[in-house]
Amino acid sequence: MATDSALVLTSQKQSGLAIVRSLGRRGVPVVAGGPSAPTLGMRSRFSDGRYVHPDPEAGAQRFLDDLLAYLDDTTHEYVFGPTDWMTSLLAKHRPEIEATGTCPAVEDWETFRRVFDKGRLFERLADVDVPCPETHAPETVADVASIASDLSYPVVVKPRSKTFWDDEGRYATYLVDDRNYAGSPAELRETYRSLLAEEPKLRAWPPIVQEYVPGETTTTVVLAEDGEVRAHFQERRLRTVPPSGGSSALLGVVDDRRMYRYAERVIGAFDWTGPAQVEFMERPDGEYVLIEVNGRYWGSLPFAINCGVDFPWLHYRQLRGESARHDGDYRTDVTQRRTRQDLEWLGHQLAERNYRALGPFLADVVRADHTFVSLRDPLPTLWTLRQVPETLLNMEPSALETNDATAGVERTRRSVAGDERKNANAGEPR
């Protein structure tokens, strides 16, 4: 493989495909990686090769050993891993990867974990001028009992991170739903106790207790260097799956300077370098409250690219030591649809006998852009379209509790939250 080439892992995801397309169409040699073949990225015309590796779900060490051996035998300059669990794995093992001569396109582990751990995140931001929910990081049920009477309710009990690697090298993804909420001190004590009982691994990674923030999820995504934002894009979730709050299904563009200034302060507080997603809840009074920061690429990455902010290409230039800056001008007239997620959203509506949802859903089939569609790169488009009938036919109630952002990994399965908690402090993978 030629020098300056890139290996893109998790190319089975839309974000992975977006990186393959972004770099490939600029002439960068790209290899698409994944635990099976073919993936979306492997089917792309912009992929020059494929790397099939052991599934990290079966054990991180086996995957790492295979990855390190593969990188030793190739001349990739950079390796990208855009999902939550892959980014954390690459960051944690960055020195070993760098020893092969390949640069992981992630932050260093110490900086990454300060953002990855929500308890440490909000502790660092306590003296930064950014609205944040009241957040506590208890270590035990007794700690929860000691603060329960002093809190304002409702509150939400959230994992410190969506992804957790255990000592055996297996990862779990924990999702937030209605059983994570508490409306009184007694409910909080019981909620915290039951979560630890249901998920014993959380004892080593105790959840945080956070003020409930109502509103709509809005996001500022950035590329930064040493805490300075070099490029940004803003979006709002118009539909999510599940509808109570989670992965984006339909997206609209936002251009708000106040939210941008808050995001700048957050990024500056960590001297962050690379891509990051700074997520806010826009309250009914118009104020933006920080909910979380994801130190990685995001699931809706194709949306930003299609609106004129090509984050993977800018990131690649940054890694090469070149100037990487965007002028801040992007399209604001675009609505984008993530087809699989939107089909799942429709499934939820039909399961609730909300047949009126068919109208806006069908209108957006014509009106909205589609994440995966590219006339220049038709095979991933055709492959995704081929899966649409299967998605509709297999849309059983149990399947609707999850989404493809977490398919194939161990995760908490809980009932769907009520509409009154729509989007609030959701915390699911994007």
VOGU-3710 file (C-alpha; in Angstrom, 3 decimals, decimal comma):
1> matdsalvlt> 0,000/0,000/0,000  1,302/3,447/-0,889  2,473/5,884/1,782  -0,058/8,347/3,220  -2,658/5,584/2,990  -5,411/5,161/5,554  -7,031/2,142/7,188  -10,665/2,805/8,101  -12,022/0,381/10,702  -15,743/-0,164/11,470
11> sqkqsglaiv> -16,475/0,483/7,787  -19,770/-1,370/8,293  -21,092/1,897/9,771  -22,256/4,967/7,857  -19,534/7,024/9,541  -16,900/4,559/8,344  -18,266/4,654/4,791  -18,243/8,465/4,934  -14,526/8,472/5,808  -13,744/5,982/3,011
21> rslgrrgvpv> -15,605/8,159/0,497  -14,156/11,435/1,756  -10,528/10,340/1,591  -10,868/8,122/-1,472  -12,348/10,769/-3,686  -9,390/13,008/-2,790  -6,987/10,379/-4,074  -5,934/8,966/-0,691  -5,339/5,174/-0,832  -7,893/3,659/1,552
31> vaggpsaptl> -8,410/0,163/2,944  -11,787/-0,571/4,544  -11,751/-2,767/7,640  -14,430/-4,745/9,418  -15,173/-8,009/11,251  -16,781/-9,570/8,164  -16,927/-8,996/4,425  -18,285/-7,182/2,626  -19,050/-4,042/4,587  -20,493/-0,777/3,288
41> gmrsrfsdgr> -17,009/0,675/3,059  -15,604/-2,395/1,314  -18,274/-2,079/-1,368  -17,306/1,526/-2,048  -15,494/2,332/-5,299  -13,171/4,470/-3,185  -11,870/1,489/-1,215  -8,588/0,114/-2,562  -8,637/-2,996/-0,409  -10,191/-4,736/2,552
51> yvhpdpeaga> -9,006/-5,889/5,943  -11,160/-8,516/7,682  -10,237/-8,876/11,345  -11,427/-10,861/14,372  -14,582/-9,460/15,910  -13,629/-7,266/18,904  -16,828/-8,462/20,574  -15,165/-11,843/21,018  -12,209/-10,251/22,797  -10,173/-7,097/22,453
61> qrflddllay> -6,760/-8,754/22,731  -7,287/-11,097/19,811  -8,396/-8,180/17,664  -5,455/-6,033/18,768  -2,936/-8,802/18,083  -4,334/-9,216/14,585  -4,414/-5,459/13,956  -0,827/-4,973/15,116  0,399/-7,859/12,956  -1,485/-6,454/9,961
71> lddttheyvf> -0,061/-2,961/10,466  3,450/-4,404/10,815  3,059/-5,985/7,376  1,616/-2,886/5,664  2,595/0,755/5,287  -0,568/2,556/6,390  0,177/6,002/7,722  -3,102/6,399/9,617  -5,849/4,257/11,136  -9,353/5,623/11,754
81> gptdwmtsll> -11,936/3,997/14,045  -15,020/6,220/14,218  -17,259/4,320/16,662  -17,326/4,837/20,422  -15,807/1,493/21,343  -13,222/1,450/18,536  -12,029/4,980/19,264  -11,566/4,144/22,956  -9,655/0,984/22,047  -7,325/2,790/19,632
91> akhrpeieat> -6,719/5,583/22,147  -5,941/3,172/24,976  -3,471/1,206/22,841  -2,061/4,135/20,928  1,617/3,498/21,869  1,515/-0,084/20,564  -0,098/1,046/17,309  2,390/3,864/16,852  5,209/1,341/17,290  4,119/-0,243/13,983
101> gtcpavedwe> 4,698/3,066/12,202  0,971/3,850/11,928  -0,632/6,897/13,542  -4,033/6,328/15,238  -6,408/9,162/14,272  -7,523/9,622/17,900  -6,619/11,712/20,935  -4,120/10,412/23,487  -5,623/8,143/26,124  -5,295/10,484/29,115
111> tfrrvfdkgr> -7,081/13,332/27,341  -9,638/10,988/25,806  -10,648/9,390/29,099  -11,254/12,815/30,704  -14,041/13,287/28,151  -15,074/9,623/27,919  -15,845/9,517/31,670  -18,857/11,802/32,203  -18,024/12,129/35,877  -14,574/13,554/35,075
121> lferladvdv> -16,015/15,599/32,209  -18,429/17,588/34,355  -15,939/17,861/37,217  -13,478/19,575/34,854  -16,168/21,920/33,514  -17,360/23,065/36,940  -15,526/26,392/36,602  -16,059/26,864/32,849  -18,734/29,296/31,640  -20,967/26,666/30,022
131> pcpethapet> -24,432/25,714/31,341  -24,232/22,169/32,712  -26,741/19,999/34,563  -26,094/19,395/38,242  -24,036/16,204/38,227  -22,884/13,876/41,011  -20,505/10,921/40,741  -21,287/8,593/43,652  -19,195/5,476/44,134  -21,706/3,386/46,110
141> vadvasiasd> -25,397/3,087/46,926  -24,571/4,610/50,314  -23,146/7,674/48,546  -26,399/7,988/46,597  -28,444/7,782/49,795  -26,364/10,565/51,342  -27,138/13,049/48,538  -30,645/11,931/47,558  -32,525/14,368/49,814  -30,541/17,367/48,566
151> lsypvvvkpr> -31,315/16,965/44,845  -33,988/18,555/42,670  -36,132/16,008/40,853  -36,485/14,358/38,417  -32,946/13,073/37,904  -31,417/10,533/35,548  -28,911/7,808/36,435  -26,491/7,562/33,512  -23,478/5,376/32,782  -20,168/7,226/32,897
161> sktfwddegr> -19,693/6,221/29,274  -21,824/4,451/26,690  -19,135/1,837/26,143  -17,281/-0,068/28,845  -14,390/-2,517/28,401  -14,067/-5,135/31,155  -10,939/-6,930/32,377  -11,608/-9,828/29,991  -11,456/-7,516/26,981  -15,186/-7,608/26,262
171> yatylvddrn> -17,201/-4,458/25,795  -20,724/-3,556/26,771  -22,900/-0,674/25,630  -25,372/0,749/28,119  -28,428/2,664/26,965  -30,571/5,096/28,920  -34,346/4,664/29,044  -37,298/5,220/31,382  -35,952/3,030/34,200  -32,946/5,316/34,517
181> yagspaelre> -35,140/8,197/35,731  -36,144/8,902/39,316  -38,713/11,358/40,643  -37,945/11,235/44,362  -35,165/10,312/46,816  -36,702/6,886/47,384  -36,956/6,240/43,632  -33,354/7,327/43,152  -32,065/4,916/45,784  -34,061/2,069/44,274
191> tyrsllaeep> -33,106/2,977/40,673  -29,404/3,081/41,472  -29,568/-0,175/43,432  -31,510/-1,997/40,719  -29,175/-0,818/37,941  -26,157/-2,202/39,771  -28,028/-5,460/40,417  -29,030/-5,831/36,754  -25,610/-4,851/35,412  -22,904/-5,993/37,884
201> klrawppivq> -20,147/-4,636/35,607  -21,346/-1,136/36,465  -19,998/-1,627/39,999  -16,529/-1,064/38,576  -17,771/1,956/36,592  -20,410/3,523/38,890  -23,102/5,581/37,114  -23,498/9,309/37,613  -26,633/11,035/38,878  -27,597/14,027/36,786
211> eyvpgetttt> -30,279/16,687/36,730  -33,009/16,014/34,163  -32,949/18,572/31,339  -36,039/18,768/29,079  -35,734/19,954/25,498  -34,428/19,041/22,060  -31,040/17,538/21,270  -28,731/19,885/19,381  -25,113/19,251/18,541  -21,987/21,145/17,593
221> vvlaedgevr> -19,404/18,876/15,970  -15,862/20,112/15,589  -12,331/19,492/14,439  -9,931/21,076/16,907  -6,211/21,495/17,448  -4,801/22,038/20,934  -8,170/23,320/22,108  -8,803/25,653/19,170  -11,804/24,878/16,944  -10,678/24,733/13,312
231> ahfqerrlrt> -13,969/23,567/11,769  -17,508/23,130/13,035  -21,043/22,153/12,034  -24,328/22,229/13,962  -27,380/19,992/13,715  -30,683/19,220/15,397  -32,439/15,870/15,682  -35,893/16,113/14,178  -36,677/12,417/14,660  -34,941/9,812/16,794
241> vppsggssal> -35,101/6,072/17,298  -36,489/5,182/19,725  -38,815/8,219/19,552  -38,245/8,846/23,263  -34,682/9,886/22,454  -31,684/8,158/20,954  -29,998/7,746/17,600  -30,818/10,403/15,010  -33,221/9,406/12,215  -33,995/12,777/10,624
251> lgvvddrrmy> -31,689/15,776/10,949  -31,865/19,499/10,313  -29,143/22,170/10,238  -28,544/24,714/13,017  -26,429/27,875/12,926  -26,288/29,318/16,438  -23,373/31,412/17,702  -24,183/31,000/21,385  -24,109/27,205/21,176  -20,882/27,492/19,172
261> ryaervigaf> -19,251/29,663/21,845  -20,210/27,122/24,516  -18,682/24,332/22,411  -15,495/26,386/21,963  -15,134/26,726/25,731  -15,649/23,003/26,274  -13,068/22,062/23,652  -10,643/24,649/25,007  -10,952/23,284/28,548  -9,496/19,960/27,408
271> dwtgpaqvef> -6,960/21,283/24,866  -8,653/18,846/22,509  -7,145/17,792/19,190  -9,148/15,954/16,530  -12,870/15,421/15,913  -15,424/15,687/18,716  -19,178/15,898/19,199  -20,392/18,429/21,783  -24,011/17,677/22,588  -26,491/20,057/24,167
281> merpdgeyvl> -30,106/20,031/25,201  -31,928/23,162/24,043  -34,378/23,905/26,821  -37,836/25,375/26,142  -36,495/28,781/27,275  -33,858/28,686/24,508  -30,811/28,042/26,706  -28,337/25,335/25,709  -27,256/22,901/28,440  -24,300/20,587/27,874
291> ievngrywgs> -25,242/16,914/28,035  -22,108/15,101/26,920  -18,984/15,199/24,779  -17,994/12,345/22,475  -14,325/12,413/21,560  -14,788/10,731/18,212  -16,586/10,877/14,894  -20,386/10,782/15,100  -23,050/8,678/13,389  -24,416/11,600/11,362
301> lpfaincgvd> -20,999/12,458/9,881  -22,298/12,214/6,253  -24,702/15,076/7,015  -21,904/17,525/7,805  -19,951/16,437/4,731  -22,966/16,860/2,465  -23,528/20,359/3,877  -19,989/21,403/2,999  -17,779/20,569/6,012  -15,585/17,618/5,018
311> fpwlhyrqlr> -14,309/16,626/8,445  -12,401/13,458/7,439  -10,410/15,312/4,772  -9,646/18,183/7,157  -8,655/15,657/9,844  -6,385/13,831/7,383  -4,669/17,118/6,494  -4,264/17,870/10,192  -2,625/14,489/10,778  -0,166/15,271/7,998
321> gesarhdgdy> 0,774/18,548/9,639  -0,946/20,656/6,981  -3,296/23,588/7,435  -6,754/22,304/8,283  -9,356/25,001/8,737  -12,909/25,625/7,501  -14,373/29,088/7,042  -17,560/28,269/8,963  -19,846/28,624/5,941  -22,087/25,615/5,318
331> rtdvtqrrtr> -25,500/24,909/3,846  -28,441/25,446/6,175  -31,236/24,400/3,804  -30,658/20,640/4,024  -32,649/17,962/5,827  -31,032/14,554/5,951  -32,541/11,153/6,581  -30,761/8,116/8,003  -32,838/5,515/6,217  -32,542/2,504/8,508
341> qdlewlghql> -33,103/4,566/11,632  -36,065/6,348/10,053  -37,619/3,017/9,092  -37,282/1,955/12,711  -38,876/5,238/13,793  -41,821/4,477/11,508  -42,032/0,994/12,980  -42,367/2,473/16,456  -45,147/4,778/15,265  -47,089/1,988/13,556
351> aernyralgp> -46,684/-0,248/16,603  -48,405/2,529/18,577  -51,060/2,763/15,833  -49,978/6,288/15,000  -50,823/5,924/11,303  -50,637/9,682/10,763  -46,845/9,295/10,946  -46,951/7,802/7,432  -47,584/11,251/5,954  -44,435/13,045/7,130
361> fladvvradh> -42,399/9,862/6,688  -43,363/9,544/3,010  -42,922/13,273/2,448  -39,369/13,073/3,739  -38,598/10,156/1,418  -38,846/12,705/-1,410  -37,872/15,919/0,384  -34,888/14,884/2,500  -31,432/13,858/1,382  -30,480/10,278/2,183
371> tfvslrdplp> -27,303/9,596/4,136  -26,013/6,691/2,081  -27,026/7,804/-1,429  -24,198/8,659/-3,835  -24,465/8,453/-7,604  -20,673/8,476/-7,768  -20,514/5,470/-5,451  -23,568/3,343/-6,279  -22,753/-0,078/-4,764  -23,196/0,893/-1,075
381> tlwtlrqvpe> -26,399/2,685/-2,096  -27,799/-0,362/-3,889  -26,754/-2,694/-1,071  -28,496/-0,528/1,511  -31,661/-0,273/-0,601  -31,681/-4,046/-0,942  -31,894/-4,310/2,839  -34,956/-2,045/3,147  -37,582/-4,817/2,586  -35,754/-7,044/5,058
391> tllnmepsal> -35,718/-4,245/7,623  -39,461/-3,719/7,247  -40,293/-7,427/7,352  -38,155/-8,081/10,429  -39,327/-5,047/12,376  -40,600/-6,874/15,435  -41,326/-5,073/18,710  -38,254/-6,563/20,408  -36,032/-5,390/17,586  -37,361/-1,868/17,881
401> etndatagve> -35,792/-1,431/21,297  -32,325/-1,127/19,749  -30,698/0,323/16,667  -27,872/-0,581/14,338  -25,453/1,692/16,172  -25,276/-0,980/18,891  -26,145/-4,168/16,960  -23,993/-7,162/17,797  -22,680/-6,005/21,175  -23,702/-6,817/24,714
411> rtrrsvagde> -26,080/-4,130/25,919  -28,792/-3,279/28,397  -32,283/-3,895/27,002  -34,996/-1,885/28,660  -38,471/-0,646/27,852  -38,928/2,482/25,737  -39,372/5,732/27,628  -42,557/7,763/27,478  -42,975/10,693/25,121  -42,797/13,152/28,018
421> rknanagepr> -39,080/12,389/28,248  -38,443/12,799/24,563  -34,757/13,433/23,886  -33,994/14,486/27,456  -30,510/13,405/28,635  -30,816/10,433/26,281  -27,183/9,452/25,960  -27,603/6,714/23,327  -25,079/6,185/20,530  -25,425/8,583/17,624
//
